[in-house]
Amino acid sequence: MYMDAVSYLPDDILAKVDRSAMSCSLETRVPFLDPEVVRYSWTLPLDLLIRNGVGKWVLRQMLYRYAPRELIDRPKSGFAVPIGEWLRGPLRDWAENLLQYERLQQQGFLNAPLVRLRWNEHLSRRRDWQHHLWSVLMFQAWLAARS
């Protein structure tokens, strides 16, 4: 918990939330990181924080008073960036330029026919190759920036 508090939260999660919010002119709040809440939480015994393998135990007990269990006891669902849709929409020209068959062939690093097949399947919505394609596009953008 200490490592999360001093590195993962400020260097990763909170930085991403802050950048995302600022890009949309939003002001965000992180109520559980209020200094008084944090100070108090550090005084709690471990069995109130984790019980029977369930984390945030005491918080869950409190929330059960005010919200239905199905809202609390459910898997996490993160915020997904719609890369797949962006590649079919506003980023399509950029991606198409980086994934030109001739360019891929000339560079010789990637299997041009396979990359183009995946790209075409993604554009036609036959398959969702967003994560694979994003990795290829990041490599291609890096390669382009080097030359």
N, C-alpha and C positions, 0 to 999 in steps of 0.2 A: 504494500500500500504506500509505503514511503517512496519507493522508486517511482511509482505512478505519479505521486504528488509532485515530485521534484523534477521529473524528466518527461515521462510520456504525456502527461496532461499539458504542461506549458509548451513543450517542444513539438507536440504533434496535434493532439485533439483540439486544444484551445486555439492554437494558431490557425488551424484549418477553419474552425467555426468563425473566428474573427475575420479572416480573409473573405470567407464566403458571405458573411453578413455584410461586411463593408462593401463588397462588390454590388450588393443590392440595396445599399443605403438603409440597412436594418441595424437596429441597436439590439444586442442580445444580452441576456442575463444568465448567470449560472448560479442559481440560488443555493445549491448544495456546497458551493465554494465560498459562501459568505464566511468571513474570518471567524465569526462566533460559532457557526455551525461546524466548521473544520476543527476548531479548538475543542469543542464539545465531543465530536466524533472520535478524536484521538484518546479521549478518556474512557471510552466504552470498552468493556471487556470483550475479548475475541468471540466468546460464545453468543454475544448479542449481534455481532456482525455476521458470523457464519454459524449456522446450526444445521446439522444433518446434511451437510453438503450444499445448503441453500445460502447464497450470499445475500447481503443487505437484509438480514433477517428482521432486525428491529424496525427498519424502515417499512418493510412489507407488512408487518403486524399493524403498524400505524395506518398505512394506506388502506388496509382491509376495512377499516371503519368508515371510509369515505368513498371508496370506489369498488366496483364489482371485481371479484377475484380474476375473472377472465381478462381484465385489462392489465392486471399486475402479473399474473402467472402465465406469461406467454413468451415465446422466443423473441429475442431481439430482432428488430427489423431496421436495418440501417438505411441511410439515405443513399440511394444509388444515383450516380451521375448518368444521364441518358446518352452515353457515348454512342450507342448503336443508332439512335435517332439522329444525333448530331452528324454522324458520318453519312447518313442518308440525306441530310439537310444542309445546314449551314457550313459544315466542314467538308462537304463532298468534293468541291473543286480542289481544295488543299490536298485531300487524301488522294484524289485521282492523279494529281500531278506527281505525288511521291510514289504512287504505285503503278506508274506507266510501265507497260511490259518491256519496252526497249530499255528504259532506265534500269529496271531490275536485272535484265539480261546483261547489260553492259557492266554493271557493278559486280556481278558474279557472286554475291554473298548469299542470296536467297533463291529459292526455287521459283522462278518467275511464273511458270504455268500454274503452280499450286497457289501462289499468292493471288494471282488474277482469278482463279476459280473461286477461292474463298471470298474475294471482294465481290464478284458477281453474284454469288449465292447470298451474300449479306445484303446487297442492294435490292435483290429481288425478293427478299424476306423468306427465301427457302430455308436458310439457316441463320443463326445468330452468331456471327464470328467476331463480335465487337471486341472482346478481350484479346483474342489472337491478333486481330488487325491493329489494335492500338499498340501492341508491342512492336509489330512490324513498322508502324508509322513512326513511333518514337525512335526506332533505330534509323529509319530513313531520314527523319528530320535531323538527327544528330549527325548523320553522314553528310547531309547537305550543308550543315553549318560548318563542317570541317573543311569543306572545299571552297 
